[in-house]
């Protein structure tokens, strides 16, 4: 849905610390002011809305602004779009009539340190690699077949995670995939679960931060509602942490205090061991087993050659 023009911005103060508005500099009997008072241009937005694509390309000129500009062309015999743009930039009445009275700046960060392009406000700042300057970009995600043919494609803000586009990409596929390979940007447990439904196999590497805990490397074995430590003691499952999407597992204090390896196992200041284990732990365990197979190595090579080649072509 195309949002209506903001009438309050046109009649705001022209300069800071003054009460003068742009209309105060225009003759009250000006033809454009009389037309603006008599005609409701906002009613033209809905009939033209089907001509505007909400998903692709850069933001278009608002239909009401376009109609107002074309009316100026007819009234003042302006023969070309280039001359129209020049006339609007020089004439205060034209600018007021077309709602081009002040520059609105948008920022990506709440602190206002990352201004966005005033024309393309959907672009976001992003650094593609270390040592390279940030730029205003988009995030592009694709699913390709073994021949590099793009089967599904999506474009999102560059500041969003790659995994956010997964659901839309899968919906755009003509047939359910037998297998899917991706990089660590899709290694989140929820995305793994989504990629493997209904009958697909996902070949995705484990992110390094998912391999650092003692539960991940096998020192503590996971049994659903409890953990078993290297000394055979039980850590019971506690409360669910909704924000971290994990369960807390806690050992008994007397077990930890009597443990022969407590000096190496217990963090400083703790009297008993506890862990936060993600609810996606079963997904990661299956992925670790799968990533040791020849099939994973084969799919990884295909991804690096076919998919990365496709992205290289799109970049160029």
C-alpha positions as CSV (number, residue, x, y, z in Angstrom):
1,X,0.0,0.0,0.0
2,X,1.4,3.4,-1.0
3,X,1.5,5.8,2.0
4,X,-0.1,9.2,1.5
5,X,2.1,12.3,1.5
6,X,2.8,13.9,4.8
7,X,0.9,17.2,4.7
8,X,2.5,18.4,8.0
9,X,6.0,18.4,6.5
10,X,5.1,20.8,3.7
11,X,3.9,23.4,6.1
12,X,6.7,23.1,8.7
13,X,9.1,25.9,9.4
14,X,11.4,26.7,6.4
15,X,14.4,27.6,8.6
16,X,15.4,26.6,12.1
17,X,14.6,29.1,14.8
18,X,12.1,31.0,12.5
19,X,8.3,30.8,12.1
20,X,8.4,31.4,8.3
21,X,7.0,28.6,6.2
22,X,7.6,28.0,2.5
23,X,4.0,29.1,1.7
24,X,4.6,32.4,3.3
25,X,6.9,33.3,0.4
26,X,4.3,32.5,-2.2
27,X,1.6,34.9,-3.4
28,X,-1.7,33.8,-1.7
29,X,-3.5,34.3,-5.1
30,X,-1.1,32.0,-7.0
31,X,-2.8,29.6,-9.4
32,X,-1.1,26.6,-7.8
33,X,-2.4,27.5,-4.3
34,X,-5.9,27.8,-5.6
35,X,-5.7,24.5,-7.4
36,X,-4.3,22.8,-4.3
37,X,-7.2,24.2,-2.2
38,X,-9.8,23.0,-4.7
39,X,-8.6,19.6,-5.8
40,X,-8.0,16.5,-3.6
41,X,-5.0,14.9,-5.3
42,X,-4.7,12.2,-2.6
43,X,-7.7,10.4,-4.2
44,X,-5.5,9.7,-7.2
45,X,-3.2,7.4,-5.3
46,X,-5.5,4.4,-5.0
47,X,-6.3,4.1,-8.7
48,X,-2.5,4.3,-9.6
49,X,-1.4,1.9,-6.9
50,X,-1.5,-1.2,-9.1
51,X,1.1,0.5,-11.4
52,X,3.7,0.5,-8.6
53,X,5.7,-2.6,-7.6
54,X,6.2,-2.8,-3.9
55,X,9.0,-5.4,-4.0
56,X,11.6,-4.6,-6.7
57,X,13.7,-1.7,-7.9
58,X,14.4,1.6,-6.2
59,X,11.6,3.6,-4.6
60,X,9.5,5.3,-7.3
61,X,8.2,8.9,-7.4
62,X,5.0,9.1,-5.4
63,X,2.0,9.1,-7.7
64,X,0.6,12.2,-6.2
65,X,3.9,14.1,-6.7
66,X,4.0,12.8,-10.3
67,X,0.5,14.0,-11.1
68,X,1.2,17.4,-9.6
69,X,4.5,17.7,-11.6
70,X,2.7,16.8,-14.9
71,X,0.0,19.4,-14.1
72,X,2.8,22.0,-13.8
73,X,4.0,20.9,-17.3
74,X,0.6,21.4,-18.8
75,X,-0.1,24.7,-17.1
76,X,3.2,26.4,-17.8
77,X,4.1,24.7,-21.2
78,X,7.2,22.9,-20.0
79,X,8.2,20.6,-22.8
80,X,10.6,18.1,-21.2
81,X,11.2,16.2,-18.0
82,X,14.7,17.8,-17.7
83,X,13.2,21.3,-18.0
84,X,10.5,20.3,-15.4
85,X,13.1,19.2,-12.9
86,X,15.1,22.4,-13.4
87,X,12.0,24.6,-13.0
88,X,10.9,22.8,-9.8
89,X,14.3,23.3,-8.3
90,X,14.3,27.0,-9.1
91,X,10.6,27.9,-8.3
92,X,9.4,28.0,-4.7
93,X,5.7,27.7,-5.7
94,X,6.5,24.6,-7.8
95,X,8.4,23.0,-5.0
96,X,5.7,23.7,-2.5
97,X,3.0,22.4,-4.9
98,X,5.0,19.1,-5.4
99,X,5.8,18.5,-1.7
100,X,9.5,19.0,-2.3
101,X,10.0,21.5,0.5
102,X,12.5,19.9,2.8
103,X,15.1,17.1,2.8
104,X,14.3,14.2,5.1
105,X,17.3,12.2,6.3
106,X,17.1,8.6,7.4
107,X,19.6,6.8,9.6
108,X,20.4,3.1,10.1
109,X,21.7,3.5,13.6
110,X,19.6,4.9,16.5
111,X,22.5,7.3,17.3
112,X,22.2,8.9,13.8
113,X,25.8,8.1,12.8
114,X,24.9,6.1,9.6
115,X,22.8,8.2,7.3
116,X,21.0,6.4,4.5
117,X,20.7,7.4,0.9
118,X,17.7,9.9,0.7
119,X,16.6,8.4,-2.6
120,X,17.2,4.7,-1.9
121,X,16.2,4.4,1.8
122,X,16.1,0.5,1.6
123,X,19.9,0.2,1.2
124,X,21.9,-0.5,4.4
125,X,25.5,0.0,5.4
126,X,27.6,-3.1,5.4
127,X,31.3,-4.2,5.2
128,X,31.8,-7.2,3.0
129,X,35.3,-8.0,4.2
130,X,37.9,-6.9,6.7
131,X,39.9,-3.8,5.7
132,X,37.3,-2.7,3.1
133,X,35.2,0.4,3.5
134,X,31.5,0.0,4.3
135,X,29.0,0.8,1.5
136,X,25.3,1.1,1.1
137,X,24.2,-2.3,-0.2
138,X,21.5,-5.0,-0.4
139,X,21.6,-8.6,0.7
140,X,21.0,-11.0,-2.2
141,X,20.2,-14.7,-1.5
142,X,19.8,-17.4,-4.2
143,X,19.3,-21.1,-4.5
144,X,20.9,-22.6,-7.6
145,X,21.0,-26.1,-9.1
146,X,24.1,-28.1,-10.0
147,X,24.4,-26.3,-13.2
148,X,24.4,-22.8,-11.6
149,X,20.9,-22.0,-12.8
150,X,19.1,-19.8,-10.3
151,X,15.9,-21.5,-9.0
152,X,14.9,-19.0,-6.3
153,X,16.1,-15.5,-5.5
154,X,15.5,-13.0,-2.8
155,X,16.7,-9.5,-1.9
156,X,16.7,-8.1,1.7
157,X,18.3,-5.4,3.7
158,X,22.1,-5.8,3.9
159,X,21.9,-5.4,7.7
160,X,19.7,-8.5,8.1
161,X,21.0,-12.0,8.6
162,X,21.3,-14.3,5.6
163,X,19.2,-16.9,7.2
164,X,16.1,-14.6,7.3
165,X,15.6,-15.2,3.6
166,X,15.5,-19.0,3.8
167,X,11.7,-19.4,4.2
168,X,11.0,-17.2,1.1
169,X,13.6,-18.9,-1.0
170,X,12.2,-22.3,-0.2
171,X,8.7,-21.2,-1.1
172,X,10.0,-20.0,-4.5
173,X,11.3,-23.4,-5.5
174,X,9.5,-25.3,-8.3
175,X,10.2,-28.7,-6.6
176,X,11.3,-29.7,-3.1
177,X,15.1,-30.1,-3.0
178,X,16.7,-33.5,-2.3
179,X,19.8,-31.7,-0.7
180,X,20.9,-28.2,0.1
181,X,24.4,-26.9,0.9
182,X,25.2,-23.5,2.5
183,X,27.8,-21.7,4.4
184,X,27.9,-20.8,8.1
185,X,25.5,-18.0,7.6
186,X,22.8,-20.7,7.6
187,X,24.2,-22.7,10.5
188,X,21.6,-21.6,13.1
189,X,19.6,-24.6,14.4
190,X,16.3,-23.2,13.4
191,X,17.5,-22.7,9.8
192,X,18.9,-26.3,9.7
193,X,15.5,-27.6,10.8
194,X,13.8,-25.5,8.1
195,X,16.2,-26.6,5.4
196,X,15.6,-30.3,6.2
197,X,11.9,-30.2,5.8
198,X,10.2,-32.2,4.5
199,X,12.6,-34.6,2.9
200,X,15.8,-32.6,2.3
201,X,19.3,-33.1,3.7
202,X,21.2,-30.0,4.7
203,X,25.0,-29.9,4.3
204,X,26.1,-26.8,6.3
205,X,29.3,-26.4,8.3
206,X,29.2,-25.9,12.1
207,X,29.9,-22.3,13.1
208,X,33.1,-22.0,15.3
209,X,31.2,-20.5,18.2
210,X,28.9,-23.6,18.3
211,X,32.0,-25.8,18.9
212,X,33.5,-24.1,21.9
213,X,31.4,-25.5,24.8
214,X,32.3,-28.6,26.8
215,X,28.9,-30.1,25.8
216,X,29.7,-29.5,22.1
217,X,33.1,-31.2,22.2
218,X,31.8,-34.2,24.1
219,X,33.3,-33.7,27.6
220,X,29.7,-33.5,28.9
221,X,27.3,-35.9,27.2
222,X,23.7,-34.8,26.5
223,X,20.8,-37.0,27.3
224,X,17.8,-34.7,26.8
225,X,16.6,-33.9,30.4
226,X,20.1,-34.2,31.9
227,X,23.9,-34.1,31.2
228,X,26.6,-36.5,32.4
229,X,29.9,-35.0,33.3
230,X,33.3,-36.7,32.7
231,X,33.2,-38.1,36.2
232,X,29.8,-39.6,35.7
233,X,27.8,-37.1,37.8
234,X,24.4,-35.8,36.6
235,X,23.5,-32.2,35.8
236,X,19.7,-31.8,35.9
237,X,17.8,-29.6,33.4
238,X,16.4,-26.4,34.9
239,X,14.5,-23.4,33.6
240,X,14.1,-22.6,30.0
241,X,15.7,-19.3,28.9
242,X,13.4,-17.9,26.2
243,X,15.7,-15.2,25.0
244,X,18.7,-17.5,24.5
245,X,16.4,-20.4,23.4
246,X,18.3,-22.7,25.8
247,X,17.9,-24.8,28.9
248,X,20.0,-24.5,32.1
249,X,21.7,-27.7,33.3
250,X,22.9,-27.5,36.9
251,X,25.1,-30.0,39.0
252,X,24.8,-30.6,42.7
253,X,27.2,-28.5,44.8
254,X,28.3,-31.5,46.9
255,X,29.2,-33.4,43.7
256,X,31.3,-30.6,42.3
257,X,33.1,-29.9,45.6
258,X,34.1,-33.5,46.0
259,X,35.2,-33.8,42.3
260,X,38.9,-34.5,41.7
261,X,39.0,-32.3,38.6
262,X,37.0,-29.4,40.0
263,X,40.1,-27.1,39.7
264,X,40.1,-27.5,36.0
265,X,36.3,-27.9,35.5
266,X,34.8,-25.1,37.6
267,X,35.2,-21.5,36.5
268,X,36.6,-19.1,39.1
269,X,34.1,-18.1,41.7
270,X,31.6,-21.0,41.0
271,X,30.9,-23.7,43.5
272,X,29.0,-26.0,41.1
273,X,28.9,-26.5,37.3
274,X,26.1,-25.3,35.2
275,X,25.5,-24.9,31.4
276,X,23.2,-23.3,29.1
277,X,22.4,-25.7,26.2
278,X,20.5,-24.6,23.2
279,X,17.4,-26.4,22.2
280,X,19.0,-26.9,18.8
281,X,21.7,-29.2,20.3
282,X,20.2,-32.3,18.6
283,X,20.3,-30.5,15.2
284,X,24.0,-29.7,15.8
285,X,24.8,-33.2,16.9
286,X,23.3,-34.7,13.7
287,X,25.2,-32.1,11.6
288,X,28.5,-33.0,13.2
289,X,28.0,-36.6,12.3
290,X,26.9,-35.8,8.8
291,X,29.8,-33.3,8.3
292,X,32.3,-36.2,8.7
293,X,30.9,-38.0,5.6
294,X,32.1,-38.1,2.0
295,X,28.7,-36.7,1.0
296,X,29.4,-33.5,3.0
297,X,32.8,-33.1,1.4
298,X,31.3,-33.5,-2.1
299,X,28.5,-31.0,-1.5
300,X,30.9,-28.5,0.0
301,X,33.0,-28.6,-3.1
302,X,29.9,-28.2,-5.3
303,X,28.8,-25.2,-3.2
304,X,32.2,-23.5,-3.5
305,X,32.5,-24.0,-7.2
306,X,28.9,-23.6,-8.4
307,X,27.2,-21.3,-5.9
308,X,30.2,-19.0,-5.3
309,X,30.7,-18.8,-9.1
310,X,27.1,-17.7,-9.5
311,X,27.5,-15.0,-6.8
312,X,30.7,-13.8,-8.6
313,X,28.8,-13.4,-11.8
314,X,26.0,-11.5,-10.0
315,X,28.6,-9.2,-8.4
316,X,30.1,-8.4,-11.8
